[in-house]
Structures are given as structure tokens and as C-alpha cells.
Amino acid sequence: MNHTESLTRYVANFVDELYQSGLRDVVISPGSRSTPLAMTFATYPHITHWINMDERSAAFFALGIAKQTQRPVALVCTSGTAAANYYPAVIEAYYSRVPLLILTADRPHELRDVGAPQAINQTKLYGDYVKWFHDMGLPEPIEGQVTYVRGKAARAFHIANTANRGVVQLNFPFREPLVPDFSMVDLWGLNQDIAHLDMTEGKKQLTDKQLTVLHDRIKQHENGVIVCGLMEDQRAQEAITALAKFWGIPLFADPLSQLRSGSHDKTQVIESYDAILKHQETRDRLRPDFIIRFGAMPVSKPYTLWLKENPNTDHYIVEEVEGYREPIGHQSTIIHGEPKLLCEALLHKESPRFNQSWLKSWQEYNEIAVDILAKKMSETLTEGHVVNAIAKVIPDNSVFYVGNSMAIRDVDTFWFHTDKQIRILANRGANGIDGVTSSALGTATSGKRVTLLIGDLSFFHDQNGLLLTKHYTMDITIVLLNNNGGGIFSFLPQAKQEVPHFEALFGTPMNLDFLHIANLYQASYYNPSDWDALQSALTDSYQIPGLSLIEVKTNRAENATWHEDKWKEIAEQLKGESDVSDSE
């Protein structure tokens, strides 16, 4: 068997084993050294290959596909700095627990560390952000080569896909010639449709004794809250809402918990807890005895302050398998167990007698906050209005991808519960503004309509990703919040203390005409200036296939003032409500 035959058999068996393990998508960035992998994936009939020339965009694009499909996605790139461009998305995938398979092509060992062109040290390139790294052996005509390569393919896939899910890097050294021979007999191996390695993952749950101890501790309290942040296990929603109703306690639902949208019972859902907790006096009145949190920490900063101000609260954090997500540093109980099974088990226990006036207060406060936040929608457009407009006209059974900085915070404040089946996604692992557009485009590969809400800095940062819309069919409406800079800094102390060079360092105005970007990528473009025009633009965009860009121009200072006025009004109304309750 010559070099080309060994190379072809090696890579073909690797790709076939990934398919047998469950891989369905690969994102390829063009390059020479990655030729064996790229050509084999492109030839293999059962794995969809996507081409993205920008490796940074490609990695975030793959992350979006993986988020939407809930299964690993592979990435292929050439040697050198190409692989380094994956790093931001690798970090995001690590912290948000998204499975990715990074397949980096490399120079053979004799060309490493000798000054050969396009040869860098790719060994453990991503450090501790990967679950497993393996430097693959060279394709050679030796006994056991097929078993070796299939074993590594299956192992990599299953490691990435088991909780906590994450990133695996396989580094492939290839010698020239690099072009496979696809005319070979039995190219994909003799055992097609039979996986070389299978893996069964059991579910963690508490023992009866552990459950009883937990239940006995909880029932000693009166004022409890269930909190749901971004959750990896999305099968738990109905069980969590059922537990909140069974216990008669409020349920704080972060928008990424998927509990604000859908047909499930939302009686206990408090979606405006962020606005309610913004003022110190309100937080002082509402002190919890216990909190059970499912998923990651919520977006809300007032919730974080509330936790800090209540160090004696009995705090439980449910992690499906392992992990530590408790940034406050208070005494807590970490529960390793599947959320759905835990809730179902607690539903079979006697319902504790909690304080029902606690729930009633939260529900009344929530109603007041929602009424204030939702009113006066005919005034000049603000970023809060935009979220409300999207919620009203976004198609059922679609995806809402949200950018970081102010976009996700406005969704947290202004996205109220709805019976529409809307999946809300965001890159909240490392919370960066990079790669958001590419991630949203990745979710659009599923065929579902996607709405992306994003700020101007973040949109500018990742505009290369829009090239994908010219090559593939994707139905996406991008709502661009253009406040000409970093709007979130208008809410921070830097803006209130007259910091020198504030605009240059924090405001960062770009003064760009985004119509040119729309024209470059042949997007349908809208620039609404009032509520009716915005709703009309959204409605029109949802009827048009492909890419639509809706640019909403806002003023940073006016937007900050508008938000602060809303929060003050909520605080005043809640204080009045509390005074009435006290007098009764």
C-alpha cells in the first residue's frame, strides 16, 4: 500500500466513523495542508459540509449549528495561525458547554520547530479549554491503522458529546502528497453502519436518603424562589414549572432558560424580577429564605446584588453532572443530578407549607413592572421598544438569537412571557461581542426562521460572517441597534463621572452607514424611525427569504435616560403597593 492509499484509507475511515458516531455537520475553512480532511468530508455523502473562509467566523458558525442541533459539529482548518482563529469560539464553547470537534491539519513531525513555513506549535493549542487533545499518528501502511483511526474518531465524538459537553482537538500531521484517491474499493470501510465505539451515558439522580434530607431542609423555610438561567438540559422545563406551582413559590426565568416562551404553565413565572430588584429598598423588602437555581447564573445584575445582600439564604445550585458556577462566594449546596429527575422526585414528596403572601407579592409586583415596561409604545423608538416589537410579530416556532452587551439585557427586561414557541439563544459563556452574527447564521442552517438582535459594535465586529448568506439559503432577520457606539457604557459609572476621553475609550462611535453593508451582501434593508414602521419592517422581513437588515438608530444618552425613568417609575409604584399592604 503506497502513501496515497494509506492516506485515503486513513482519512476515509476516520470520517465514516464520525458519521457512525453521530456527526452530521462539518465547517471547513479552505487551506492546503487540510486537503485530505477537506476533500474527504466534501466527498462523504452523509455529512453536510459548510465552507467558511474566515476561521474565526467558521468556529462561531459551527457553535451556532451545535447549539441549534444539540449535537457536536466538526471544524477543519489548515496549519498555522488558521487554528488560532478558532480560539474565541473555543472559549465560548467551553463556558457554554457546546460540543465541538476541532480537526487541525499540521505539518509532519520532522517539519515542526525547524523554521518550516506555516508550522506553529499546535500541540494543546487551546490549553485547558478542551476536554481532550490527541496528536494523531501519521497515515502509514501499518497493521492496526484502521482500528486506531476509528477508535480515535469515536472517542473524540463521544467525549465532546457527554456532559459536561465541550471541545475536543485532534491534530493531524500530513505529509505530501495530500490529495486522496477516491477511486479505491471499499473506500469507507467494510463495517459501514456499525459504530466502532458506542457510549451510553447514565443519568445522575439523588438517592432516596439524599432527597429526603434535601426536602426536610427546604420545608423549614417560608419564602423561597426557583431560579432558572441558561440550561443545557432543555427537557426539564415542564418539571421545573410544575415544581414551582406545586410548592407555590415564584419562578425567576432568565430569557435563556426557555421558560418565558412556550405552551407550558407560566403561572409562577416572574419575568420582570430584574426590573423589580433594581432598587435597594425593594431588595430590602424581598428577602428570600432559600433559592434553588437550575442552569447558569442569570443575566440580571440586580439578581446578583440580591444574592450578595442575602448571605444567609439557603442556596442550592443544581448541576447536571459536574461544575462550579457560584460566583458570589457564599455558602451553597451544589447538587449533581439531572434537573428533570430531581424535580419529578420532589413532586412526589409532601408539598411544604410555604408563605403564599410571598408568591402573591411577587406576582403583583411582576404585573406592575410589566405594565410600566410595556406602555407608551407609540413614543420615539428606544431599544426596549424594539424588543417588545419583535416579541409581538416574531413568527411562532422560530429562533431569537440575542447579542451581548445591552441587547441581552434589554431582552431580559422587555421580553415578557408568550405562548409562542420561541427558542432564545445567546453566546453567554464568555459574553463576548465577537462572533454573534456567525453563531446566529449557524442556527439558521436548521431551516428555521432566525431573528438576530445585535448592537452596532458587535455587528461590525463579525460582518465577515454575512458572506455565508450569499452561498447558502438562510432566512434571517437582523435587527441592528445602532446607537453609534457602546451603549452599555452609558449605564455604567464611567458615564456618570465625566471620565476624560469617555467617547474615545468607551463610547467608541464609528459613524458608519450600514446601508452599504446591506448592499454588499444583497440584504433587504429597512430603517424604521417609529413603532409602526418597525413593526411593518419586521413583518415584511419575515415574508422575504434570505437576509434582511433592519437598522434602528437610537441615541445613547436618551436611551439611558428612558431606561432609568422606567426603573424609577417601577420603584415608586412598588413602594406605593408595599405601603398599601402595610396599612392593611
N, C-alpha and C positions, 0 to 999 in steps of 0.2 A: 504494500500500500504506500503510494507516494505522498508527498506533503499535501497536495491539494485534496486528495481523497481523505486523508486523516483530518484535515481542517473541516472539510464539508461534513463528514460523518459526526465529528465532534460538535459542531455548532447546530447541526440539524437535530441531533438527539437532545441537545440542551433546550432548544426552542420547543420541540414537541413535548418534552417533559413539563415545561412550564404550562403548556396548554392542558395537559392531562391533570395538572395540579389545580388549575382554575384560572390561569391568566387569560384575559380576553382583549386587553389593550396594551399597546406599546407606543411610546412617543420617541421618535427618532430625530436627532439633530445631525445633519449631514457632516461627513468627515471621511478621511481616507482610512485611518487605522481601524475604524469601526466597521469597515466594509463587510467582513464575514457576518457579523451580527445583523447589520442593517439589511443586507441583501437577503439573508435567511428569513428574517421576520417579514420582509416585504413579500417573499415568495410563499411563506406558510399560509395556507388557505383559511385557517380558523381563528387567527388573531388579527384584530383590526389595528393597522399601523397608521399613526398620525405623524406628519412631518412638520417640524418647527425649527427653523434655522437658528433661533436665539435660545441658547441653552437655559438662560435664567427664566425666560417666558415658558419654555418647554417644561421645566420642572414644576412650575406653578400650574400649568395646564394639566399635567399629569395628576397633580394633587387635587385639582377640581374634579377630574374624572373619578378618582378614587373616593372622594367624599360622596359623590352622587351615586356611584355604583356599590359602595361599601365593599370593595374588593381591591386587591393590590393592582397597581399599574406599573409597567416596566418603563425605564428610561434608558436610551442608548446614546452614547456620545463618543467622540474620538478622544485621543490622548491630549495631554497638556492642559491649558487653562480652561478648556471646554468644560471639564468636570468641575472645576472650581465655581463655575457659574451656577451650578446646581445648589450651592451651599445655602443660600437664603431659604429656599423651599425645603431643603432637608431639615433645617432647624424648625421651620413651621410644622412640618410633618411630625417631627419628634414630639413637640409640645402639644400638638393637637391629636396625636395618636392616629395618624393616617398611614396606611401601608404603601410603601413604595419600594420597588426593586431598582437599584442604581447599577447599571451594567456599563462600566467604564472600560473602553479599549485602552491598551497600553503598549509601549514598546516591549520587546522581549528583554529578559534579564540582562543580557550582555550589553544592551544599549542604555541601561539605567545608570545614572550618576557618572557618566563619562563625557558629558557635553553633547550628546546626540540631540538633534533638533526635535522640538515638540515632545520632549521627555522630561516630565517632572516626577517628583515623588508622590505617587498616588496611593501608596500603602496607608490604609486607615486615614484616608484624606479627610473624612468628616468626623474624626475623633470619636467622642462619646455620644454623638448624635445618631449613631447607627446601632441596631440591636446585634448585628453580626457582620463581620468583614471576612472575606476569603479571597486570597490571591490565587486565581485559578492556574492550574497546570497548563503547560503548552500543549496544543494539539499534536500528538505524536502517535505513530503506529505501534502502540504497546498494548499488551493484554490488560483488560480491565478498564480501558479508556471510556467506553460507553457507560458502563456501570458507574464510574466515577462522575462523569458529567451529569448523568441523570440524577444521581444522588444529591449532587450539589444544587441542581436546579430545584428539585422538590423541597430540599431542606430550606433553601433561601425563601421560597414562596411561603412555606408554612410558618417560618419564623416571623416573617413580616406580617402574616395574617392572624397570628394568635395574640391574645391580649397580654400586655398592652401592645396594640399594633404599632408598627413603626417602620423604620427604614433598614434595608439590608444593602450592602455594597458588595458586588462581585467584580473583581478587577481582572480583565482578560488580556494577557500578553499575547500578541500575534506576530509571527514572522511573515515576511513576504515570501511568495506571492499571497495576496489577500483575497482573491476572487474565488468563491466556491464553485464547484461543478454540480449543478442541479440535475444533471442527466443520470446520475448514479442510481442504481437499482436499490429498492428498499431504503430510499433516502431518509425517511423519518423514523426508521427503526422497525423491528419485526413485531413489537408488542404494542402497537397502536391501540388506543382506548383502554390501556391498563396503566395506571399510575405506578411509578417505581416506588414511591413512598407515599403513604397516606398518614394523616394525623387526625386523631379525634380529641377534641378539647372538651373536657367536662366543665360543669358549671359549679361555681363556689356558692355554698349557702351555709347559714349558721346551723349548728346543732340545736336540738330542742332545748337543751340546757342554756346555751348561749342566747337563744331567742327569749327564753323566759326571763333571764337576767336583764336583758335589754328592755323588755316590756315592763318589768317591775320598776326599773329606774325611771322610765318615761312617765308612767302613770302617777308618779308622785307629784308631777308638775301641774300647772293650770294653764299657762299661756305659752303655747308652742307654735312653731312655724315650720312648714316644709319648704325648702328652697331648692329650686332646680336651675342649674346652669347648663352649659353645653354638655350634652350627654352622648357618649359613644353608643350606648345600648338604647336604641330608639323604640324598642318593643315594650318599654316599661311605662310609657305614658299613662295608659289606662289604669294600670295598677297603682300608680302614684296618685292620680286624681281620685281614685276610689278610696285610697287610704286617707287622704285629706278630708274627704266627705264623711267617711266612717268615724273619724276622730273629731270632726267638727272644728278644724283649725285652718287658718289661711295658708294658701299655697303661692309663694312668690315664684313667678315664672319668668325667667330670663327669655328674651325672644329666641335665643338659640336652643332652648330646651324643647322646642316644637310643641309646647303646651298652650301657647296663645292661639294657635290655629288648628282647625280640625273639628271633627264631629264629636269628640269626647266631651264628657261633662266638665264644664268650666265654672261651675257654681262657686268653687272655693278659690278660683284663680284671682290673684291680686296683681294686675299687670302694671299698676302705677306706683308700686312700692318705692321706686327710685325717686319720683317726684314728692311722695309723701314724706320720705326720710331726709329730704334736703335741708330741713331747718332743725336747728338744735332743740328748740322747745318741743317740737313734735317727737323727735327721737327720745327725749327725756320722758315723755308721757307713755311711750310704747316700748316697754322693756320686756323682752321675752325670757321665759324660764328655760326653754330648750329649743334647739334648732336641729333639724335633720337636713343635711344637704346632699343632693344627688348631683353628680357631674362636677364640672369645673366651677371655679369661682365665677359668679355673675359679673356682667359688665359694670354694674352700678357701683360708683364710688361711694354714694351715701350709704349703701348697704355695708360696704367695708368699714366705714366710720362707725356705723351702728354696732357692728361686731366688736370693734376696738373699745367702744364705750360700755360694753357689757361683758367684762372678762369672766364673770361668774356664771354665765349662761352655760347650761349643759349642752355641749356642741358635738354632734355626730356627723361624720363625713363618710359617705358610702362610696367605696371604690370597687369596681367590678372584680379586679384581680389584685392589683398592687398599685403603688404610687403614693405620693405625698403631695397634696395640694391644699395646704393650710398656711397661707402667707401671713396671718395675723400673729401667730406665735402663742396663742392662748392654749390652755389645757383642752384637749379634744380627744374624742374616741374615734379612731379610724376603723371602719367596718369593711372587711374584704368579703364581698358577696355580690351575687347578681341582683341588681335593684328590683327586677320584676319578682324574683322568687322571695326576696326579703319582704316586699310589700304584701304579696299574697299570703305569706306566712303570718304577718301581723294582722291581716284581715280576719284570720281565724282565731285570734285572741279576743278576749273580752275588751270592749271599747272603753278606754279610760274616760273618766268624767272631767273633761276639760271645761274651762271657763267660756261659756258661749257668748258672753258680752264682749270678750276679746275678739272673736270672729266677727261679731256684728259691727264693732267699731271699725275694723279693717275694711269690711265691705262698704260701710257708709263712707269712709274716707276715700276709698277707691272710686266710688261713684262720683263724689265731689271732684276729685282730681281729674277724672276722665272728662267730666262736663266742662271744666275750665280749659283743659288742653285741647279739646275738640271744637270749641266755639270760635266764632268770628272768622270763619274760613273765607270770607269774601275780601278781607283786607289784603294789603300788599303781601306778595309771596315771601314767606320765610322758609327755612329749611324744615321746620316742624310741619308746616303746611304740606310740603312735598311728600313726606312720609304718609300723612293722612290721605292725600290724594291717591297715592299708589295703592294703599290698602283698600280704597273704595272701588278701584277699577281693575286691579290686577286679576288676571284670569285664574279661575279655580284650577287646582291640580297643576300648579306651576312652581317655579323656584324663584326665591327672592334672595339674591346674593348682596351682601352689605359690606361696604368698605369700612376701614378702621377710622380712627380719629373721631370726628363729630358725626359721621354717618351712622355708625353703630349706636352711638349714644342717643341720637335722635330717634332711631328705631326703638330703642329701649323705652324712650319716653312717650312716643306718639303712635306706636303700633299697638292698637287695642285688640282684644280677642275677637276672633272671627270664626265662623263655621267653614270657611273656605279651607281647602287642603293646600296650604302654602308651606313649602319647606324653606325655612330661613337658614342660610349658611353664611359663614364669615371665616376669615383667617384669624382666629383668636388664640392661636398657640403662642406666637411671639408678638402678635398685634402690630406687625409692620404694615406700612402703606405700600410696600412693593409687591408686585405680582398679583394684585387683586383682580384686575381685568382678565388676565390669563386664567386664573382659577375659575372665574365665572364662566369663561368660554369653555373650560373643561366640563363644567356641569351641563352646558348646552349640548354636548355631544350625545346626551341621552335622548334627544328629540323633544324634551320638554321646553316650553317657553321659559326663558330666563329674564328676570328684571334685575339689573345691577344698579345700586345706588352708591355713588362714589364721589369723593371730593376732587377738586381740580389738580392738586399736587399729586395725589395718588394716581389719577388718570394719566397725567403727563408722564409719570414715572414708568408706566408699563404700556405705553401706547404701541410698542412693537408687537404686542400680542394680537392687536387687531388684524394683522396680516392673515391670521387664521381664518377670518370671516370671508376672505376672498378665495380661499382654497376649499373650504368645507361649508356645508349647509348648516347654519346655526341661527336660530331665531332668538335674538337677544335685544332687549331694550335697555340702553344705558342712560340712566338719569344722572346727569353731571351737575353737581352742586358747585357752581363756580363763584366763590367769594373772593377770588383773586388772592389766594394765599392759604396760610394755615389758620383756618377759622377757630380751631380749638384753643389756640393760644389767647384768643380774646376773652376766654373764660378763666384763664389762669393768673396767678399773682403777677407774672411778668407784665401783663397789660395794665394792671391797676397801679403799678409803682413807677410808671413813666421811665422804664428801663431805657437807657441810651441805645440807639440803634435797634429799637424794637422791630421796626418794619423789616430791616435787612436780616436780622437774626431769627425772628420768629414769624412775622407776618409773611415774609418771602413772596411778595407779589410777582407774578410772571407776566401779566398784561398780554396774554395770548388770545388770539382769535381761534376758537376751537372749530369754527366752521371749516377751516382749512383741513383739519384732521378728518372731519366728516367727509369732505370731498376726496381726500386722499384714499380713503378706504370705501368710498362709494356708499356711505351710510345715508339713510333718510334723516334729515336734520330738522329740529324744531327748537324754537327759542321763545317759550311762553313767558308772559310777564304778569299774568294774573291767574287766579284759581280756575276759571272756566277754560282758559286757553291751555292750562296744564292738563286738566282732565281730558280735553279734546285731543291733545298731543299724545297722551298715554293711550287713549282708546284707539286712535289711528295707528299708532305704532304696533299695537297688538294684532292688527289686521294685516300687517305687512310682513312678508317673510324676510329673513336676513337681519341685518344690523340697522338699528335706529339709535340716534343720539339726540337726547332731549337736554339741552343746556339751560339750566335755571340760574340766572345771575342774581346773587344776593349781596348785601352789604354786611361785612363782618361786624361792625360796631352796632348797627341797627339790629342785627340778628341776635347778638349777645344781650342787648337791652330787652328785646322781645321775650327771650327765654327767661331772663331774670324777673320780668314783670309777671309772667305766668307763675313762676315759683313763689313769688311773694303773695300773689292772689290766693294760691292754694294754701299757703301757710296761714293767711288771715282767715280763710274760710274754715280751715280745720281747727283753728283756735276758737272761733265762734262756736263751732259744733261741740268742742270739748267743754266750753263754758256752759252751754245749754245742758249737756249731760250732767255736769257737776251740780247745776242748780236743781236738777230733777232728783 
